[in-house]
Amino acid sequence: MELLQLQYFRTAAKLEQITKAAQELNIAQPSLSKSIARLEESIGVPLFDRQGRNIRLNAYGQVLLKRVEHMFQELEEAQREIQDMAGLDKGIITLAVSLTNLLPEMLGAFLEHYPDVHFRQVVEPMSVMKQSLEHGEIDMCLTFAEIEGSDIVCMPLRTEEIHLLVPESHPLAGRESVEISELQNESFIGLRTGFWFRQLTDDLCMKAAGFTPRTTIEVDEVDAVLLLIKKGHGVSLAPDLAWRSRMDLSKNTVSIQDLGGNLTLSLAWSEKHYLSYAAQMFREFVIDYFAKFEN
C-alpha cells in the first residue's frame, strides 16, 4: 500500500462518488479508479460496493478507513509538532466555545503578547464539540458543559449561578428575585434543541417546578439571545458570563430563588492529541485569566 493510494481511497470513501473524488483530487477519473483497484488487489478484498457511477464503502472499506483516518491524523500532528520545533510558524489554535461573548476581551489580552497566533472559533452543540475534541479536530473547548472521556482533561475555571434575563419593560424587571414557578407561562428565548445548556435548563425547570420552558424563539448563539431580550422579545435563563462581557444587562437580571444547580465553566483538551506550543501557551493563559477574573 502506498500513501498516495490511501489518500485517494480516503477521499473516495468520504464522497462515495468517483467523479467528484477525482475532481477534488485534481486527477483523471481513470487514474483514480485504477489506484483504488490496485489497492483492493493488494489487500485482497473489495473496499466498495459499486452502484453505477456511485460507490458505497463496504464493511472491509469501513475498517480500512478507520485506520487510514487515524494514520493521517498522526501524520498531521507530527507535522505540527515538527513545525513547532523548527519555528516554522507561530501557531494556529482551534477553540470551541459555549459563549462567544467571552472571546473578544480574552483573546485581545492574549494577542497583545502573541500577536502572530491565529485563532479559529467553533460553536457547535456539545455532542459535536466532544467528538471534535476526541478526533483532534479542535485544540480545546471552553464550555459550561460537562465533558467526559478517557483521554479528556477538564479544568474547572469558574462556578456561578443561573439568572433570569428579562426585557426592561417586562413586569418582572426590577425584581430582586423570582420563584421558578412564576415563569411557567413566559415566552422563552433559548438555544436550539441539541445544545447542552438548553437541555440543562429544561431539566432544571421540570425538576424544580414541573414544567418545560415554552421556548418560542430558538437561536444558535448566546449573543442572539441577548439582543432579542434587549428588544423585548422574551425572557431567558443564562449564567452571569453570558451577558457581562458583551453588553450592560445588569438592569435586566433577576435572581431565581429555587432553580437549583450551578454552572462551572471549564477548559477541556485531549491528552491523546498533540497541542502546539501556541495552544499550550493559550491554555496556561486561560487558566491564569480566570484565576484573576473579577466576581
C-alpha positions as CSV (number, residue, x, y, z in Angstrom):
1,M,0.0,0.0,0.0
2,E,1.3,3.5,-0.9
3,L,0.5,6.7,0.9
4,L,-1.0,8.2,-2.2
5,Q,-3.3,5.3,-2.7
6,L,-4.6,5.7,0.8
7,Q,-5.1,9.4,0.3
8,Y,-7.1,8.6,-2.9
9,F,-9.1,5.9,-1.0
10,R,-9.8,8.3,1.9
11,T,-11.3,11.0,-0.5
12,A,-13.3,8.5,-2.5
13,A,-14.7,6.9,0.7
14,K,-15.9,10.3,2.0
15,L,-17.5,11.4,-1.2
16,E,-18.8,8.0,-2.4
17,Q,-18.5,9.1,-6.0
18,I,-15.5,8.6,-8.3
19,T,-16.1,11.6,-10.4
20,K,-16.4,14.0,-7.5
21,A,-13.4,12.4,-5.8
22,A,-11.3,12.8,-8.9
23,Q,-12.3,16.4,-9.3
24,E,-11.4,17.1,-5.6
25,L,-8.0,15.4,-6.0
26,N,-7.4,17.1,-9.4
27,I,-6.6,13.8,-11.2
28,A,-8.2,12.0,-14.1
29,Q,-11.1,9.7,-13.2
30,P,-9.5,6.6,-14.8
31,S,-6.3,7.2,-12.7
32,L,-8.3,7.2,-9.5
33,S,-10.3,4.1,-10.4
34,K,-7.0,2.2,-11.3
35,S,-5.4,3.4,-8.0
36,I,-8.3,2.1,-5.9
37,A,-8.4,-1.2,-7.9
38,R,-4.6,-1.7,-7.2
39,L,-5.3,-1.0,-3.5
40,E,-8.1,-3.6,-3.5
41,E,-5.9,-6.1,-5.3
42,S,-3.0,-5.6,-2.8
43,I,-5.4,-6.1,0.2
44,G,-7.2,-9.0,-1.4
45,V,-10.8,-7.8,-0.9
46,P,-13.1,-5.2,-2.5
47,L,-13.4,-2.0,-0.4
48,F,-16.5,-0.6,-2.1
49,D,-19.9,-1.8,-3.4
50,R,-20.3,-0.4,-7.0
51,Q,-23.7,1.1,-7.9
52,G,-23.4,2.6,-11.3
53,R,-21.4,5.8,-11.1
54,N,-21.7,5.7,-7.3
55,I,-19.7,3.7,-4.8
56,R,-20.5,2.7,-1.3
57,L,-18.0,1.8,1.4
58,N,-18.5,-1.8,2.4
59,A,-17.5,-3.5,5.8
60,Y,-13.9,-4.1,4.6
61,G,-13.6,-0.5,3.5
62,Q,-15.0,0.8,6.8
63,V,-12.3,-1.0,8.7
64,L,-9.6,0.4,6.5
65,L,-11.0,3.9,6.5
66,K,-10.9,4.0,10.3
67,R,-7.2,3.0,10.3
68,V,-6.4,5.4,7.5
69,E,-8.1,8.4,9.3
70,H,-6.0,7.6,12.4
71,M,-2.8,7.4,10.3
72,F,-3.3,10.7,8.6
73,Q,-4.3,12.3,11.9
74,E,-1.0,11.1,13.3
75,L,0.9,12.4,10.3
76,E,-0.7,15.8,10.6
77,E,0.0,16.1,14.3
78,A,3.6,15.0,13.6
79,Q,3.9,17.8,11.1
80,R,2.5,20.4,13.6
81,E,4.9,19.2,16.2
82,I,7.9,19.4,13.9
83,Q,6.9,22.8,12.7
84,D,6.7,23.9,16.3
85,M,10.2,22.6,17.0
86,A,11.6,24.3,13.9
87,G,9.8,27.5,14.5
88,L,8.2,27.4,11.0
89,D,5.0,29.3,12.1
90,K,3.6,31.0,15.2
91,G,0.7,28.6,15.6
92,I,-3.0,28.2,14.8
93,I,-5.4,27.5,17.7
94,T,-8.9,26.0,17.1
95,L,-11.1,26.8,20.0
96,A,-14.7,25.5,20.6
97,V,-16.8,27.8,22.9
98,S,-20.2,27.8,24.5
99,L,-20.2,31.6,24.9
100,T,-18.8,33.7,22.1
101,N,-19.0,36.9,24.1
102,L,-16.2,35.7,26.3
103,L,-13.7,35.9,23.4
104,P,-13.1,39.5,22.4
105,E,-11.6,40.6,25.7
106,M,-9.9,37.4,26.5
107,L,-8.4,36.9,23.0
108,G,-7.4,40.5,22.8
109,A,-5.4,40.2,26.0
110,F,-3.7,37.1,24.7
111,L,-2.9,38.5,21.3
112,E,-1.2,41.5,22.9
113,H,1.5,39.1,24.0
114,Y,1.3,36.7,21.0
115,P,0.2,38.8,18.0
116,D,1.2,36.2,15.4
117,V,-1.0,33.5,16.7
118,H,-4.1,32.7,14.6
119,F,-7.5,31.6,16.1
120,R,-10.4,29.6,14.6
121,Q,-13.6,29.7,16.6
122,V,-16.1,26.8,16.6
123,V,-19.6,27.0,18.0
124,E,-21.5,23.7,17.9
125,P,-23.8,21.5,20.1
126,M,-21.9,19.7,22.9
127,S,-22.0,16.3,21.2
128,V,-20.2,17.7,18.1
129,M,-17.6,19.6,20.2
130,K,-16.9,16.5,22.2
131,Q,-16.4,14.4,19.1
132,S,-14.2,17.1,17.5
133,L,-12.1,17.1,20.7
134,E,-11.7,13.4,20.7
135,H,-10.7,13.3,17.0
136,G,-8.2,16.1,17.3
137,E,-10.2,18.5,15.1
138,I,-10.1,21.2,17.7
139,D,-7.4,22.0,20.3
140,M,-9.6,22.8,23.3
141,C,-13.1,23.6,24.4
142,L,-14.2,26.4,26.7
143,T,-17.7,25.4,27.9
144,F,-20.1,25.1,30.8
145,A,-21.0,21.6,29.7
146,E,-19.5,18.5,31.4
147,I,-17.2,16.7,29.0
148,E,-16.1,13.2,29.9
149,G,-13.7,10.9,28.1
150,S,-10.8,8.6,29.0
151,D,-8.3,11.0,27.4
152,I,-10.0,14.3,28.1
153,V,-8.8,16.6,30.8
154,C,-11.4,19.1,32.1
155,M,-10.0,22.1,34.1
156,P,-12.6,24.0,36.2
157,L,-12.3,27.8,35.8
158,R,-15.3,29.4,37.4
159,T,-18.6,28.5,39.0
160,E,-21.7,30.7,39.1
161,E,-25.5,30.7,39.3
162,I,-28.1,30.8,36.6
163,H,-30.1,34.0,36.4
164,L,-33.3,35.1,34.6
165,L,-32.8,37.8,31.9
166,V,-35.9,39.9,31.1
167,P,-36.6,43.0,28.9
168,E,-36.6,46.3,30.7
169,S,-40.3,46.7,30.0
170,H,-41.2,43.2,31.5
171,P,-43.4,43.0,34.6
172,L,-40.5,41.1,36.4
173,A,-37.9,43.8,35.6
174,G,-36.7,45.5,38.8
175,R,-37.4,42.5,41.0
176,E,-34.5,41.2,43.1
177,S,-35.7,37.6,42.7
178,V,-38.4,35.3,41.4
179,E,-39.6,31.7,42.0
180,I,-39.2,29.4,39.1
181,S,-42.9,28.6,39.1
182,E,-43.7,32.2,38.2
183,L,-42.1,31.6,34.8
184,Q,-44.3,28.8,33.6
185,N,-46.3,30.9,31.2
186,E,-43.5,33.0,29.9
187,S,-42.2,33.0,26.3
188,F,-38.5,32.0,26.4
189,I,-35.7,32.7,24.0
190,G,-33.1,29.9,24.0
191,L,-30.5,27.9,22.2
192,R,-32.0,25.4,19.8
193,T,-32.6,21.8,20.9
194,G,-29.3,19.8,20.9
195,F,-27.3,22.4,22.8
196,W,-26.3,21.3,26.3
197,F,-27.4,24.5,28.1
198,R,-30.9,24.2,26.6
199,Q,-31.3,20.6,27.9
200,L,-29.9,21.6,31.3
201,T,-32.4,24.4,31.8
202,D,-35.3,22.4,30.5
203,D,-34.4,19.7,33.0
204,L,-33.9,22.1,35.9
205,C,-37.3,23.7,35.4
206,M,-39.0,20.4,35.2
207,K,-37.4,19.2,38.4
208,A,-38.0,22.4,40.3
209,A,-41.5,23.3,39.2
210,G,-42.8,20.6,36.9
211,F,-42.8,22.4,33.6
212,T,-40.6,22.7,30.5
213,P,-39.9,26.3,29.4
214,R,-42.1,27.4,26.4
215,T,-39.3,28.3,24.0
216,T,-40.8,30.4,21.2
217,I,-37.5,31.6,19.7
218,E,-34.6,29.3,19.1
219,V,-31.1,30.5,18.1
220,D,-27.6,29.2,17.7
221,E,-25.6,31.8,19.7
222,V,-26.0,33.4,23.1
223,D,-25.3,36.9,21.6
224,A,-28.6,36.5,19.6
225,V,-30.5,35.7,22.8
226,L,-29.2,38.8,24.5
227,L,-30.0,41.1,21.6
228,L,-33.6,39.7,21.4
229,I,-34.0,40.3,25.1
230,K,-32.8,43.9,24.7
231,K,-35.5,44.3,22.0
232,G,-38.2,42.9,24.3
233,H,-39.0,39.6,22.7
234,G,-39.0,37.2,25.6
235,V,-37.1,36.0,28.7
236,S,-34.1,33.7,29.1
237,L,-32.1,31.8,31.6
238,A,-28.3,32.4,31.5
239,P,-25.2,32.4,33.6
240,D,-23.5,35.6,34.6
241,L,-20.8,35.3,32.0
242,A,-23.3,35.1,29.2
243,W,-24.0,38.8,29.4
244,R,-21.5,40.7,31.5
245,S,-18.7,40.7,28.9
246,R,-20.7,42.0,26.0
247,M,-23.5,44.4,27.0
248,D,-24.9,46.1,30.0
249,L,-27.8,43.8,31.1
250,S,-27.5,44.4,34.8
251,K,-30.9,46.0,34.9
252,N,-32.4,43.0,33.1
253,T,-31.0,40.4,35.5
254,V,-33.2,38.7,38.2
255,S,-32.1,36.1,40.7
256,I,-34.0,32.8,40.8
257,Q,-34.7,31.5,44.3
258,D,-35.3,27.8,43.7
259,L,-34.0,26.7,40.3
260,G,-31.1,24.8,41.8
261,G,-27.8,23.9,40.2
262,N,-24.7,25.9,39.5
263,L,-22.7,26.1,36.3
264,T,-19.0,25.5,36.1
265,L,-17.0,27.0,33.2
266,S,-14.2,24.6,32.2
267,L,-11.4,24.3,29.7
268,A,-11.1,20.9,28.2
269,W,-8.5,19.3,25.9
270,S,-7.5,15.8,24.9
271,E,-4.2,14.2,26.2
272,K,-4.3,11.9,23.2
273,H,-3.6,14.6,20.7
274,Y,-0.6,17.0,20.3
275,L,-1.1,20.6,21.4
276,S,1.1,23.1,19.6
277,Y,3.3,25.4,21.6
278,A,0.8,28.2,20.9
279,A,-2.1,26.1,22.2
280,Q,-0.1,25.2,25.3
281,M,0.6,28.9,26.0
282,F,-3.0,29.8,25.4
283,R,-4.1,27.0,27.8
284,E,-1.9,28.5,30.6
285,F,-3.1,32.0,29.7
286,V,-6.8,31.0,30.1
287,I,-6.3,29.3,33.4
288,D,-4.4,32.4,34.7
289,Y,-7.0,34.7,33.2
290,F,-9.9,33.2,35.1
291,A,-7.9,32.9,38.3
292,K,-7.7,36.7,38.2
293,F,-11.3,37.2,36.9
294,E,-13.4,39.7,38.9
295,N,-16.6,38.4,40.5
